[in-house]
């Protein structure tokens, strides 16, 4: 299959250019507006978006613990340009998390009618009771080696969020690194010094949210996230969780190689404003994000196409930098950049075709078109 568009590579934008896809892999990239199976010279071909932190959407959640829920999420995310994601658990008792991870494990790298499940992100329960956000405080606990080994045995975990200031959690970091699991600091009250000595932390979870903030006498978790070069920072670019100027500040300090766009979307993503549902017995209302009854943010209703659009508007970054934050940096964070995250010969053909407003018109996963709206442009050569 040949695709002609404005091609966003890891180094530059080829305008116009073409990409050849064979057997699920990118085999050639060239310049010029040649006729192609998918001919969209005025549109932008980007590497498919990778969402490392996403709980749910369109009525479903990863914690539903069913294959049906995960397949529905895969299809929903693909409509918004996502080609790979980590279904994300939340703080709960041992059994529900185990069940969710087993279901995720069964679908990793399977050919679904949507985005590929790349593994799991375990967010909680090993977090700080001082910074629970909307997580259930009653289930927050220090790391338990036996419990974690049960979860590890599912073979699904690629990323875990912990509060590194808690001694038992800190002991877990080295063990996770031995297993190839990325460790992120989140829902944490860690001081700057505690972050400095939390060796092995290479990421922060929804930076600015549910963590000790920046202060001129105590730089806190946020200060450490900005100043420690090895740390990549997730950010929710919905304009609600983080002020756009703070998103811009983070981008200027860290650069595209250290910023990871995420949605942190929950069940209410894609549902009409005013929709209500129960989470852990608490009412959540869909507005410009998801809220508990007391006004606490309970995740976002963001989709990755909107996150990409917002981030470009907030920061003024280039298309190459935008693709880095939405695709390549996430792939690097979970050790998959050898085959995902950029339009590069030899990598998986995970691609998204967008217009200049970043509306998604086609999503390709492993060379398969899993979602499209081909009436929006001229298609030739089929």
N, C-alpha and C positions, 0 to 999 in steps of 0.2 A: 504494500500500500504506500502511495505517495501522498504527502500533505504539503501544500504550499500555503505559507502564511508569513507573518513576521516572527521569526524564530528567536526566542530568548535562550541563548546558550549560557554557559557558565561564565563566559568572558565578554559577550557582546550581543547585540541584536542584529540579526541578518534580515534586512528589510528590502525586498522580500527574499525568502529563502525556501528551502524544501527539506523535508525529512523523509527518509525511506524506512519503513517498518517491515521486518520479515520475522516470522516465527516468534512474535512477541518482543523482539529486540530492535533497538535503533541500529541500523546497519550503515546508513550514509546520511550526511548532512551537506547541503550545497547551497549556492547562491543563485538568485534569479527567480522570476515568477513563472516557472514552467507549469504546463497543464498537469493536473494531478487528480487522484481519486477524490481528494477533498481539497478544493481550490478556494482559498479564502485569503487572498493577498492583503486585504485591508484589516484582517483580524490578527490577533496575537496568539502564538502557540507557546505555552509555558510548560515547564515540568509540572506534573500533577501535584496538587497540594497534599501535604502530609500533616495530619492533625494528631499530635502526641497526647492531647489532653481533651477528651470529649466523652461525656457520660451518656448522652442520649439525644433524642429529637424525634419529632413527628409521632408522639405518643409513647415512644419506647425508651428503655434504658438498658445499659449493659448489666446492671444489677437485677434486671428481670430474670436473668439466668436461664434464658431459653435460646435455642438456635434461631427460632423465628424472629425474636427481637433483634438479634445481631444481623440477620440478613436484611431486615427492614432498615436498620441503621445504615448498613452498607449501601443500599440503594438510595436512601435519602441523602447521604453525604456526597455520593457521586454526582447527584444533580447540582451540587454546589462546588464541583471541581476537585473534590478530594479523591485521590487514588489510593491512599494508604492511611490507616489510622490505628491508634491504640485504644480500644474500648477501656474506659476508666472506671474502676470500682470506687466506692467511697467507704467511709467508716461504718462498720457494721459488726455483728457477731461473726464468729469464725465460719460457721457453716454457710451462710449466704455468700461470703466472699469466695470460699472454696468452690461452691457451685458455679458462680459466675466465671471463675478462672478456668474451670474444667470445660465449660461451654466455649469459652474463647479459644482454648487450646485446640479444640476439635475443628475449628474453622480457620486456623492460621494458614495463610498462603493458599487457601482454597480459591478456586475460580468462582466467585459469586457474581450476582447481577449488579455489581457496584464496586465500591472501593475494597481493596484488600485489607484484611485484618493482619497486622504485622506483629501482634503480640498484645500484651496487657500493660496498662499503667495502674499500679496499686497506689491510690491516694488515700492514706489512712489505713488502719487505725492508729499508726505509730506517730501521732502528731501531738501538738501541745494543747492541753485543755485551756490554755490562756488565749489561744488563737483558733477556735474551732470553726469560725465562719458559720456556714449552715450545716456543717457535719454534726452528727448526733453526739453530744458530749458524753452521754452515758456509755458509749462504746469506745471512746478514746482510751488507749492503754499503751504502756511501754512495749517495746518489741519483745516478742516471745519466740525463741529459737525453734522450738518444736512446732509451733503454729506456722511460722514462716516456712519451715522446711516442707510442711504439707502443701503450702501454696506453691513453693518452688518446684515440687515434684510434678505439678501439672504441666510444666514446660512452657508456660505462657508469658512469664513476666519479663519485660524488657526495661521497665522503668518503675521506680518506686519513689514516693514522696514521704519524707520523714521530717521530724523536728530534731535536728542534730544536737541540740543542747541537752537532751535527755540521755543519761548514761547508757541505758540499755539500747537505745536507738543508735548511738554512736558506735557501739560494738558491732552493730549489724552492717555498718558501711563496708568494712573490709571484706566481709563474707560476700556481700552483694557484688563487689568488684571482682572477686574470684570467679563468680558465676557469670560475668559479663553483663551484669545488670547496672544500668545507669541510676545514680542516686541523686535525687533532687531535694533541696531544702524548701519546705512549704508548711503552711499552718504552723509557723514557728515563732518563738519569742527569742531566738538566738541573738546574742549581742555580736558586735563586730568581732571581738576577740574569739568568741566561741565559733564563729564561722571560719576565722583564720585557721583554727586548729582542727576543724572538721575535715581532715584529709580524706579525699575521695569524693567530696561533694562537687559535682560539675555542672549543676543546674539549679535554678530556682523556679518554683512552681507559682504560676500566675503572679509574677513579680508585682510588688506593691500591695497586693491583696493578701489578707490573713498572715501578715508577718510584721515583725518589729520594723518601724519606719525609720526614715532618715532624720537625724537630729544633729545639730552642730556640736553637741557634747558627747553623743553616743551614736555613731554612724549606723548602728543596727544591722539587721539582715539586709536591708536595701542598700546601705552603704557598701557592705561587703560584696553584694551581687554586682555592683557597679565597678568596684575597684579590683576584685580578684579576676585576673585575666582568664583563668581557666573556666570560669563560670559562664554558662549560657543562660539567658533569661527568657523564660516564657512571658508572654504578655497578651492580655485580652484587649484587642483593639476595637471595642464596641463604643467607646466614648462614654461609657457608664462606669465600668469597673475602674478605669484609669482615665484621668483627664488627658485630652489629646496633647497638651503641651508636655505632660510627663512622659507620654509615649515618645514624643520627639526628643526629649532629654535622654531617655534611655537609649534610643537609637544613636544619638550623637556620641554618647559615652562608649557604648559597646560595639557599635558597628553591625553590619548585616551578618557577619560571621558569628555573632554572639547573641542575636535576637531570634527567638522562635515564636512565630505567630501560632496561637492556639485559639480555640473557641471556648473551651470549658462549657460547652452546650449541654443542656439538660433536656428532660422529657418535653418541655414546653417549646423548644426550638421548632419553628415552622408552624406553630399553632397560633390562632388569632389572639390578639390582646384581650385580656379579660378572662381567658381560660384559666380554670383552677383545677388542681389535682392534689393528691396527698403524697407526701414523702415522709416516711418514718412517722406517720400519724399526724404530720403537720401540714397545714394548707399552704400551697405554693400558688402564687398568682403570676400569670404571664403579663408583663408590661413591656418596657424597653429592655428588660432583663427578667429574670425570675426572682421573686421576692417572697420571703416568709411574711407572716402577718405582722410581725414587729418591724418590718422594713429591712431586715437583714437580706443582703444579696444571697441568693441560693443557686448561683450559677448563671450562665448567660443563655440568651436565645439567639446567639450569633451563629452565622454560617461562615465558612471559610472564604467564599467569594466576597462577602461583605467585609470580612476582616482584612482581606487583601486591598480592597478599594479604600477602606478607611485608613489603613496604614500608609498607603501612598499619599492620600490627602493630608494626613497628619504630619508626615515627615518630608514629603517632596523627594523621596528616594527614587532612584532609577529603576527601570524594569529588571535589570540584572540583580540589583540589590533586593528588590521585592521578591523575586523568585528565590533568592538565597534564603530570605527569612521564612518563606512559606514552604520551601521544599528541601533545599540542600542542607541548611543548618539543622532542621529536624532529623534528616537522614543521618547526618554525622553524629548527632546526639545519641542515637540508638544503634550506631555501628552498621548502618546499611548503605552508606554513601558509595560503596563499590558497585552497587547495582541500581540505586534509586537517587532521586533528588535533583537531577539535572538532565538536560538534553545533550547527551554525550553518546558517541558511537560505542556500542557494546553494553549500554545500560538498558534496563527494562523500558519498554515503550509505554510509560505512564505519562500521559499528556493531557493537557486541558486547553481548549480553544476558547478564547474570550474576545469580546469586543473592547473598545477603548474605555468603556465604563466598567469593565471587568464582569459583565454578565456572561455566564457560562453558556456556550452553545454546543459543546461536545466534550465528553470525557472518555478517555481511552485508558484502559488498564491492561497491561501486559499485551498490548497490541489488539485488544478487543474493544470495540466501541460499546460502552455500557450505558451511555446516555447521550442523546443528541437532540438537537432541534435544527435539522439541516435545511428547513425552509427559510432560515434566516440568511442564507448565502447560497451562491451558485455552486452546485456540485456537478463535476464533470468526470468523465473517464471511468464510470462504473459499467 
